Amino acid sequence: MLAFVRAAAAAALVLLLSVPAIAADKSFKRDDLADAAIKLEAQIKTEAGQVTKAAPALRREADAAFQRNDFRSGMQILGQIATVAPDDSANWLRLAKTVLQVRPSNDREKTQLLERAAAAAYIAYQRSSGNASEEADCLVVLARTYSDRSLWRPALDALRVSLGLREVADVRQ
């Protein structure tokens, strides 16, 4: 009888400890995006090199670049911020939105920019910590990158999860 009680207590303890880990899982998952996110982060670190400025100074530089409508420079500066503060989901989301504003010079670059924006939005989604509004924004940006590439099923999946997190009339339409 004592062994049964011990086993039941151990099973209950395991179940209780696994609930937060299950709850922390994100509902939108794609293996191709997870791979692209790893590659993008490595690429950004390589492109940024040794960053000597702090994140607030880099944010001011990025804001100045955006005021000049210099989205390419702003994108590079946001990449440097991502190197300095890799867990800043708001910066990753801003990077994804900025990449979408860059005007590509040809179709190949357009595809690369859309893939980069998708990976950055996915990183932002994965690193957002319980903020449903921010997660929904990440998924809307991700859906846009898919729809711009005419990948309708993943776009609809991202929008469905986004609407589950936060109901927005513009997204529903």
Residue frames as a rotation matrix with the C-alpha (Angstrom) as fourth column:
MET 1
0.569 0.822 0.000 0.00
0.822 -0.569 0.000 0.00
0.000 0.000 -1.000 0.00
LEU 2
0.449 -0.483 -0.752 2.85
0.163 -0.783 0.600 2.38
-0.878 -0.392 -0.273 0.87
ALA 3
-0.641 -0.692 0.332 4.50
0.413 0.055 0.909 1.72
-0.648 0.720 0.251 -2.51
PHE 4
-0.091 0.707 0.701 1.23
0.982 -0.052 0.181 2.56
0.164 0.705 -0.689 -4.28
VAL 5
0.799 0.377 -0.468 0.97
0.502 -0.847 0.174 5.90
-0.331 -0.374 -0.867 -2.44
ARG 6
-0.026 -0.904 -0.428 4.60
0.106 -0.428 0.898 6.71
-0.994 -0.022 0.107 -3.27
ALA 7
-0.662 -0.195 0.724 4.06
0.687 0.228 0.690 5.89
-0.299 0.954 -0.017 -6.94
ALA 8
0.338 0.871 0.356 0.89
0.926 -0.375 0.039 7.99
0.168 0.316 -0.934 -7.08
ALA 9
0.694 -0.144 -0.705 2.66
0.263 -0.861 0.434 10.92
-0.670 -0.487 -0.560 -5.38
ALA 10
-0.418 -0.908 -0.023 5.59
0.221 -0.126 0.967 10.66
-0.881 0.399 0.253 -7.80
ALA 11
-0.429 0.337 0.838 3.22
0.903 0.132 0.409 10.55
0.027 0.932 -0.361 -10.80
ALA 12
0.686 0.720 -0.107 1.33
0.727 -0.686 0.047 13.58
-0.039 -0.110 -0.993 -9.51
LEU 13
0.348 -0.653 -0.673 4.59
0.137 -0.674 0.726 15.46
-0.927 -0.345 -0.145 -8.97
VAL 14
-0.669 -0.579 0.465 5.78
0.498 0.115 0.859 14.69
-0.552 0.807 0.211 -12.50
LEU 15
-0.016 0.768 0.640 2.43
0.978 -0.120 0.169 15.83
0.207 0.629 -0.749 -13.90
LEU 16
0.795 0.333 -0.507 2.50
0.495 -0.839 0.225 19.09
-0.351 -0.430 -0.832 -11.93
LEU 17
0.002 -0.890 -0.456 6.07
0.095 -0.454 0.886 19.86
-0.996 -0.045 0.083 -12.98
SER 18
-0.683 -0.281 0.674 5.33
0.641 0.211 0.738 19.22
-0.349 0.936 0.036 -16.65
VAL 19
0.384 0.918 0.101 2.29
0.877 -0.328 -0.351 21.54
-0.289 0.223 -0.931 -16.85
PRO 20
0.500 -0.197 -0.843 4.33
-0.111 -0.980 0.163 24.81
-0.859 0.012 -0.512 -17.05
ALA 21
-0.631 -0.775 0.017 6.52
-0.115 0.114 0.987 23.32
-0.767 0.621 -0.161 -19.77
ILE 22
-0.425 0.573 0.701 3.45
0.881 0.440 0.175 22.31
-0.208 0.692 -0.692 -21.76
ALA 23
0.604 0.716 -0.349 1.85
0.647 -0.697 -0.309 25.72
-0.465 -0.039 -0.885 -21.25
ALA 24
0.111 -0.657 -0.746 5.02
-0.161 -0.753 0.638 27.50
-0.981 0.049 -0.190 -22.40
ASP 25
-0.573 -0.291 0.766 4.89
0.628 0.445 0.639 25.79
-0.526 0.847 -0.073 -25.80
LYS 26
-0.569 0.353 -0.742 3.77
-0.575 -0.816 0.052 28.01
-0.587 0.457 0.668 -28.64
SER 27
0.224 0.781 0.583 0.83
-0.007 0.600 -0.800 26.83
-0.975 0.175 0.139 -30.70
PHE 28
0.950 0.030 -0.310 2.35
-0.305 -0.115 -0.945 27.80
-0.064 0.993 -0.100 -34.09
LYS 29
0.137 -0.926 0.352 5.33
-0.288 0.303 0.908 25.65
-0.948 -0.225 -0.225 -35.01
ARG 30
0.980 0.034 -0.195 7.10
-0.197 0.266 -0.944 25.05
0.020 0.963 0.268 -38.29
ASP 31
0.553 -0.812 0.187 10.34
0.526 0.514 0.678 23.14
-0.647 -0.276 0.711 -38.62
ASP 32
0.217 -0.473 0.854 11.37
0.909 -0.221 -0.353 25.06
0.355 0.853 0.382 -41.74
LEU 33
0.659 0.069 0.749 11.04
-0.064 -0.987 0.147 28.34
0.749 -0.145 -0.646 -39.85
ALA 34
0.927 -0.362 0.095 12.94
-0.059 0.110 0.992 26.99
-0.370 -0.925 0.080 -36.87
ASP 35
0.280 -0.851 0.444 15.84
0.884 0.409 0.227 26.08
-0.375 0.329 0.867 -39.18
ALA 36
0.238 -0.130 0.962 15.63
0.659 -0.706 -0.259 29.43
0.713 0.696 -0.082 -40.97
ALA 37
0.935 0.150 0.322 15.65
-0.123 -0.713 0.690 31.22
0.333 -0.684 -0.649 -37.61
ILE 38
0.656 -0.754 0.016 18.87
0.374 0.344 0.861 29.51
-0.655 -0.559 0.508 -36.55
LYS 39
0.012 -0.657 0.754 20.50
1.000 0.022 0.004 30.37
-0.019 0.754 0.657 -39.86
LEU 40
0.508 0.243 0.826 19.28
0.394 -0.919 0.028 33.97
0.766 0.312 -0.563 -39.76
GLU 41
0.991 -0.137 0.011 20.59
-0.068 -0.417 0.906 34.53
-0.119 -0.898 -0.423 -36.27
ALA 42
0.305 -0.930 0.207 24.01
0.648 0.361 0.670 33.17
-0.698 -0.070 0.713 -37.25
GLN 43
0.043 -0.241 0.970 24.02
0.937 -0.326 -0.123 35.28
0.345 0.914 0.212 -40.42
ILE 44
0.799 0.309 0.515 23.11
0.146 -0.932 0.333 38.44
0.583 -0.191 -0.790 -38.51
LYS 45
0.826 -0.551 -0.121 25.87
0.110 -0.052 0.993 37.80
-0.553 -0.833 0.018 -35.97
THR 46
0.023 -0.832 0.554 28.35
0.904 0.255 0.344 37.38
-0.428 0.493 0.758 -38.81
GLU 47
0.192 0.133 0.972 27.16
0.748 -0.661 -0.057 40.52
0.635 0.738 -0.226 -40.61
ALA 48
0.945 0.258 0.199 27.17
0.074 -0.764 0.641 42.61
0.318 -0.591 -0.741 -37.43
GLY 49
0.025 -0.998 -0.050 30.68
0.207 0.054 -0.977 41.64
0.978 0.014 0.208 -36.43
GLN 50
-0.501 -0.288 -0.816 31.93
0.850 0.010 -0.526 43.04
0.159 -0.958 0.240 -33.14
VAL 51
0.334 0.706 0.624 29.28
0.419 -0.704 0.573 45.44
0.844 0.070 -0.532 -31.82
THR 52
-0.655 -0.696 -0.294 30.72
0.607 -0.252 -0.754 48.04
0.451 -0.672 0.588 -29.46
LYS 53
-0.695 0.454 0.558 27.65
-0.503 -0.861 0.076 50.21
0.515 -0.228 0.827 -28.86
ALA 54
-0.857 0.473 0.202 24.92
0.034 0.443 -0.896 49.55
-0.514 -0.761 -0.396 -26.34
ALA 55
-0.484 0.746 0.456 21.38
0.874 0.437 0.213 48.70
-0.040 0.502 -0.864 -27.43
PRO 56
0.400 0.702 -0.590 19.86
0.620 -0.681 -0.390 52.11
-0.675 -0.210 -0.707 -26.52
ALA 57
-0.200 -0.545 -0.814 22.44
-0.333 -0.744 0.580 53.95
-0.921 0.387 -0.033 -28.65
LEU 58
-0.956 -0.128 0.264 21.80
0.171 0.489 0.855 51.57
-0.238 0.863 -0.446 -31.53
ARG 59
-0.102 0.988 0.114 18.02
0.940 0.133 -0.315 52.10
-0.327 0.075 -0.942 -31.18
ARG 60
0.326 0.162 -0.932 18.55
0.072 -0.987 -0.146 55.86
-0.943 -0.019 -0.333 -31.54
GLU 61
-0.668 -0.632 -0.394 20.64
-0.388 -0.156 0.908 55.26
-0.635 0.760 -0.141 -34.67
ALA 62
-0.758 0.462 0.461 17.93
0.635 0.685 0.357 52.98
-0.151 0.563 -0.813 -36.08
ASP 63
0.258 0.887 -0.384 15.27
0.727 -0.439 -0.528 55.61
-0.637 -0.143 -0.758 -35.39
ALA 64
0.004 -0.352 -0.936 17.39
-0.333 -0.883 0.330 58.21
-0.943 0.311 -0.121 -37.18
ALA 65
-0.933 -0.349 0.093 17.80
-0.058 0.400 0.915 55.89
-0.356 0.848 -0.393 -40.18
PHE 66
-0.389 0.865 0.318 14.04
0.900 0.431 -0.070 55.32
-0.198 0.259 -0.946 -40.35
GLN 67
0.324 0.468 -0.822 13.40
0.304 -0.875 -0.377 59.07
-0.896 -0.128 -0.426 -40.20
ARG 68
-0.351 -0.538 -0.767 15.59
-0.620 -0.480 0.621 59.35
-0.701 0.694 -0.165 -43.31
ASN 69
0.724 0.682 -0.099 13.63
-0.584 0.530 -0.615 56.44
-0.367 0.503 0.782 -44.88
ASP 70
-0.136 -0.843 -0.520 16.89
-0.886 0.339 -0.318 54.48
0.444 0.418 -0.793 -45.04
PHE 71
0.738 0.595 0.318 15.45
-0.674 0.656 0.338 51.04
-0.007 -0.464 0.886 -44.36
ARG 72
0.625 -0.578 -0.524 18.55
0.160 0.752 -0.639 49.11
0.764 0.316 0.563 -45.39
SER 73
-0.460 -0.800 0.384 20.72
-0.228 -0.312 -0.922 50.92
0.858 -0.512 -0.039 -42.84
GLY 74
-0.020 0.557 0.830 17.96
-0.986 -0.148 0.075 50.57
0.165 -0.817 0.552 -40.26
MET 75
0.873 0.329 -0.359 17.82
-0.325 0.943 0.074 46.85
0.363 0.052 0.930 -40.98
GLN 76
0.107 -0.923 -0.369 21.57
0.237 0.384 -0.892 46.52
0.966 0.009 0.260 -40.39
ILE 77
-0.564 -0.294 0.772 21.38
-0.579 -0.526 -0.623 48.48
0.589 -0.798 0.127 -37.14
LEU 78
0.432 0.778 0.456 18.47
-0.898 0.323 0.299 46.34
0.085 -0.539 0.838 -35.92
GLY 79
0.705 -0.288 -0.648 20.64
0.057 0.934 -0.353 43.33
0.707 0.212 0.675 -36.72
GLN 80
-0.437 -0.886 0.155 23.33
-0.043 -0.152 -0.987 44.77
0.898 -0.438 0.028 -34.46
ILE 81
-0.218 0.449 0.867 20.75
-0.955 -0.283 -0.094 45.19
0.203 -0.848 0.490 -31.71
ALA 82
0.806 0.535 -0.254 19.73
-0.501 0.844 0.190 41.56
0.316 -0.026 0.948 -32.22
THR 83
0.167 -0.838 -0.519 23.37
0.219 0.545 -0.810 40.61
0.961 0.022 0.274 -31.67
VAL 84
-0.711 -0.447 0.544 23.61
-0.340 -0.459 -0.821 42.65
0.616 -0.768 0.175 -28.46
ALA 85
-0.535 0.633 0.560 20.13
-0.685 0.063 -0.726 41.73
-0.494 -0.772 0.400 -27.15
PRO 86
-0.901 0.084 -0.426 19.13
-0.283 0.631 0.722 38.42
0.330 0.771 -0.545 -28.80
ASP 87
-0.693 0.666 -0.274 16.13
0.719 0.619 -0.314 37.83
-0.040 -0.415 -0.909 -26.51
ASP 88
-0.634 0.453 -0.626 14.46
-0.177 -0.874 -0.453 41.18
-0.752 -0.176 0.635 -27.31
SER 89
-0.359 0.562 0.745 11.38
0.792 0.605 -0.075 39.97
-0.494 0.563 -0.662 -29.16
ALA 90
0.635 0.601 -0.486 10.20
0.290 -0.768 -0.571 43.52
-0.716 0.221 -0.662 -29.91
ASN 91
-0.056 -0.740 -0.670 13.45
-0.624 -0.498 0.602 44.18
-0.780 0.452 -0.434 -31.79
TRP 92
-0.812 -0.211 0.545 13.04
0.199 0.776 0.599 40.98
-0.549 0.594 -0.588 -33.82
LEU 93
0.147 0.942 0.302 9.49
0.829 0.049 -0.557 42.01
-0.539 0.332 -0.774 -34.73
ARG 94
0.591 -0.009 -0.807 10.69
-0.193 -0.972 -0.131 45.48
-0.784 0.233 -0.576 -35.69
LEU 95
-0.536 -0.835 -0.127 13.41
-0.421 0.134 0.897 43.88
-0.732 0.534 -0.423 -37.82
ALA 96
-0.536 0.406 0.740 10.84
0.674 0.733 0.086 41.71
-0.508 0.546 -0.667 -39.60
LYS 97
0.571 0.806 -0.154 8.63
0.584 -0.531 -0.614 44.72
-0.577 0.260 -0.774 -40.32
THR 98
0.284 -0.560 -0.778 11.63
-0.467 -0.790 0.398 46.71
-0.837 0.250 -0.486 -41.54
VAL 99
-0.718 -0.558 0.415 12.76
0.033 0.569 0.822 43.96
-0.695 0.604 -0.390 -43.89
LEU 100
-0.063 0.793 0.606 9.31
0.890 0.319 -0.325 44.06
-0.451 0.519 -0.726 -45.47
GLN 101
0.753 0.356 -0.554 9.76
0.174 -0.919 -0.355 47.78
-0.635 0.171 -0.753 -46.18
VAL 102
-0.301 -0.920 -0.250 13.05
-0.213 -0.191 0.958 47.36
-0.929 0.342 -0.138 -48.04
ARG 103
0.690 0.502 -0.522 12.59
-0.585 -0.038 -0.810 47.67
-0.427 0.864 0.267 -51.80
PRO 104
0.240 -0.610 0.755 14.19
0.312 0.785 0.535 44.68
-0.919 0.107 0.379 -53.53
SER 105
-0.252 -0.442 -0.861 16.23
-0.671 -0.561 0.485 45.23
-0.697 0.700 -0.156 -56.67
ASN 106
-0.532 0.113 -0.839 15.13
-0.699 0.502 0.510 41.93
0.479 0.858 -0.188 -58.27
ASP 107
0.494 0.834 -0.245 12.97
-0.579 0.526 0.623 38.84
0.649 -0.166 0.743 -57.71
ARG 108
0.099 -0.547 -0.831 15.78
0.446 0.771 -0.454 36.88
0.889 -0.326 0.321 -56.09
GLU 109
-0.881 -0.429 0.199 16.38
0.060 -0.518 -0.854 39.60
0.469 -0.740 0.482 -53.51
LYS 110
-0.180 0.902 0.393 12.62
-0.837 -0.350 0.420 39.86
0.516 -0.253 0.818 -52.92
THR 111
0.567 0.359 -0.741 12.47
-0.062 0.916 0.397 36.17
0.821 -0.179 0.542 -52.06
GLN 112
-0.328 -0.788 -0.522 15.49
0.592 0.259 -0.763 36.46
0.737 -0.559 0.381 -49.76
LEU 113
-0.822 0.055 0.566 14.01
-0.366 -0.814 -0.452 39.47
0.436 -0.579 0.689 -47.97
LEU 114
0.225 0.972 0.065 10.66
-0.760 0.134 0.636 37.71
0.610 -0.192 0.769 -47.49
GLU 115
0.429 -0.148 -0.891 12.41
0.347 0.938 0.012 34.65
0.834 -0.315 0.453 -46.08
ARG 116
-0.684 -0.728 -0.055 14.48
0.390 -0.300 -0.871 36.85
0.617 -0.617 0.488 -43.78
ALA 117
-0.511 0.589 0.626 11.37
-0.718 -0.693 0.065 38.69
0.472 -0.416 0.777 -42.59
ALA 118
0.519 0.727 -0.449 9.59
-0.380 0.667 0.641 35.38
0.766 -0.162 0.622 -41.95
ALA 119
0.044 -0.587 -0.808 12.50
0.629 0.645 -0.434 34.04
0.776 -0.489 0.398 -39.90
ALA 120
-0.870 -0.368 0.328 12.76
0.031 -0.705 -0.708 37.28
0.492 -0.606 0.625 -37.88
ALA 121
-0.123 0.911 0.394 9.01
-0.827 -0.313 0.466 37.26
0.548 -0.269 0.792 -37.19
TYR 122
0.557 0.285 -0.780 9.22
0.036 0.930 0.365 33.62
0.830 -0.231 0.508 -36.10
ILE 123
-0.474 -0.776 -0.415 12.10
0.578 0.081 -0.812 34.43
0.664 -0.625 0.411 -33.75
ALA 124
-0.750 0.256 0.610 10.05
-0.489 -0.835 -0.251 37.30
0.445 -0.486 0.752 -32.31
TYR 125
0.327 0.935 -0.135 7.07
-0.644 0.325 0.692 34.96
0.691 -0.139 0.709 -31.85
GLN 126
0.359 -0.243 -0.901 9.17
0.417 0.906 -0.079 32.28
0.835 -0.347 0.426 -30.17
ARG 127
-0.600 -0.740 -0.303 10.89
0.624 -0.195 -0.757 34.75
0.501 -0.643 0.579 -27.84
SER 128
-0.297 0.569 0.767 7.86
-0.511 -0.773 0.376 36.78
0.807 -0.280 0.520 -26.83
SER 129
-0.927 -0.186 -0.327 7.11
0.169 0.570 -0.804 36.01
0.336 -0.800 -0.497 -23.24
GLY 130
-0.547 0.770 -0.329 3.39
0.792 0.349 -0.501 35.58
-0.271 -0.534 -0.801 -22.74
ASN 131
-0.518 0.382 -0.765 2.32
-0.269 -0.922 -0.279 38.82
-0.812 0.061 0.581 -24.43
ALA 132
-0.065 0.581 0.811 -0.58
0.657 0.637 -0.403 37.62
-0.751 0.507 -0.423 -26.59
SER 133
0.816 0.377 -0.438 -0.81
-0.004 -0.754 -0.657 40.92
-0.578 0.537 -0.614 -28.45
GLU 134
0.073 -0.885 -0.460 2.85
-0.843 -0.301 0.446 40.80
-0.533 0.356 -0.768 -29.47
GLU 135
-0.600 -0.241 0.763 2.60
0.045 0.942 0.333 37.13
-0.799 0.234 -0.554 -30.44
ALA 136
0.388 0.828 0.404 -0.43
0.580 0.122 -0.806 37.93
-0.717 0.547 -0.433 -32.61
ASP 137
0.706 -0.202 -0.679 1.48
-0.495 -0.826 -0.269 40.78
-0.507 0.526 -0.684 -34.30
CYS 138
-0.394 -0.914 0.095 4.38
-0.618 0.340 0.709 38.44
-0.680 0.221 -0.699 -35.03
LEU 139
-0.418 0.297 0.858 2.06
0.453 0.887 -0.087 35.91
-0.788 0.352 -0.506 -36.61
VAL 140
0.725 0.669 -0.163 0.35
0.233 -0.460 -0.857 38.57
-0.648 0.583 -0.489 -38.76
VAL 141
0.297 -0.714 -0.634 3.75
-0.832 -0.519 0.195 39.66
-0.468 0.470 -0.748 -40.11
LEU 142
-0.639 -0.527 0.560 4.65
-0.271 0.836 0.477 36.02
-0.720 0.153 -0.677 -40.68
ALA 143
0.108 0.784 0.612 1.38
0.567 0.457 -0.685 35.46
-0.817 0.420 -0.395 -42.53
ARG 144
0.761 0.143 -0.633 2.10
-0.320 -0.766 -0.558 38.45
-0.564 0.627 -0.537 -44.74
THR 145
-0.258 -0.927 -0.272 5.48
-0.808 0.052 0.587 37.02
-0.529 0.371 -0.763 -45.73
TYR 146
-0.606 0.107 0.789 3.78
0.259 0.964 0.068 33.76
-0.753 0.245 -0.611 -46.68
SER 147
0.469 0.868 0.163 1.00
0.477 -0.094 -0.874 35.45
-0.743 0.488 -0.458 -48.63
ASP 148
0.477 -0.380 -0.792 3.52
-0.662 -0.749 -0.039 37.62
-0.578 0.543 -0.609 -50.51
ARG 149
-0.670 -0.735 -0.105 5.11
-0.656 0.519 0.548 34.33
-0.348 0.436 -0.830 -51.65
SER 150
0.008 0.827 -0.562 1.70
-0.901 0.249 0.354 32.81
0.433 0.504 0.748 -52.45
LEU 151
-0.795 -0.209 -0.570 2.09
0.080 0.895 -0.438 30.16
0.602 -0.393 -0.695 -49.74
TRP 152
-0.179 0.865 0.469 -1.53
-0.532 -0.486 0.694 30.20
0.828 -0.125 0.547 -48.67
ARG 153
0.489 0.418 -0.766 -1.81
0.323 0.729 0.604 27.29
0.811 -0.542 0.222 -46.22
PRO 154
-0.314 -0.633 -0.708 0.96
0.914 -0.001 -0.405 28.51
0.255 -0.775 0.579 -43.86
ALA 155
-0.858 0.055 0.510 -0.38
-0.065 -0.998 -0.002 32.07
0.509 -0.035 0.860 -44.16
LEU 156
0.124 0.989 0.084 -3.86
-0.394 -0.029 0.919 30.93
0.911 -0.147 0.386 -43.14
ASP 157
0.323 -0.081 -0.943 -2.47
0.694 0.698 0.178 28.80
0.643 -0.712 0.282 -40.31
ALA 158
-0.724 -0.657 -0.213 -0.54
0.643 -0.529 -0.554 31.78
0.251 -0.538 0.805 -38.91
LEU 159
-0.659 0.546 0.517 -3.59
-0.407 -0.837 0.366 34.03
0.633 0.031 0.774 -39.18
ARG 160
0.330 0.804 -0.495 -5.78
0.037 0.513 0.858 31.43
0.943 -0.301 0.139 -37.46
VAL 161
0.014 -0.412 -0.911 -3.43
0.940 0.317 -0.129 31.23
0.342 -0.854 0.391 -34.49
SER 162
-0.900 -0.351 0.258 -3.09
0.285 -0.922 -0.262 35.01
0.330 -0.162 0.930 -34.45
LEU 163
-0.262 0.895 0.362 -6.86
-0.464 -0.446 0.765 35.42
0.846 0.032 0.532 -34.25
GLY 164
0.413 0.350 -0.841 -6.94
0.478 0.702 0.527 32.88
0.775 -0.620 0.123 -31.45
LEU 165
-0.426 -0.667 -0.611 -4.54
0.892 -0.199 -0.405 35.06
0.149 -0.718 0.680 -29.48
ARG 166
-0.583 0.237 -0.777 -6.19
0.145 -0.910 -0.387 38.40
-0.799 -0.339 0.496 -30.27
GLU 167
0.103 0.746 0.658 -9.29
0.930 0.162 -0.329 39.16
-0.352 0.646 -0.677 -32.28
VAL 168
-0.525 -0.278 -0.805 -8.67
-0.035 -0.937 0.347 41.97
-0.851 0.210 0.482 -34.77
ALA 169
0.519 0.855 0.026 -11.25
0.030 0.012 -0.999 42.89
-0.854 0.519 -0.019 -37.42
ASP 170
0.415 -0.416 -0.810 -8.59
-0.876 -0.423 -0.232 43.82
-0.246 0.805 -0.539 -40.01
VAL 171
-0.702 -0.694 0.162 -6.95
-0.647 0.716 0.261 40.41
-0.297 0.079 -0.952 -39.66
ARG 172
-0.269 0.693 0.669 -10.27
0.116 0.713 -0.691 38.59
-0.956 -0.108 -0.272 -39.86
GLN 173
0.729 0.527 -0.437 -11.03
-0.330 -0.288 -0.899 40.24
-0.600 0.799 -0.036 -43.21
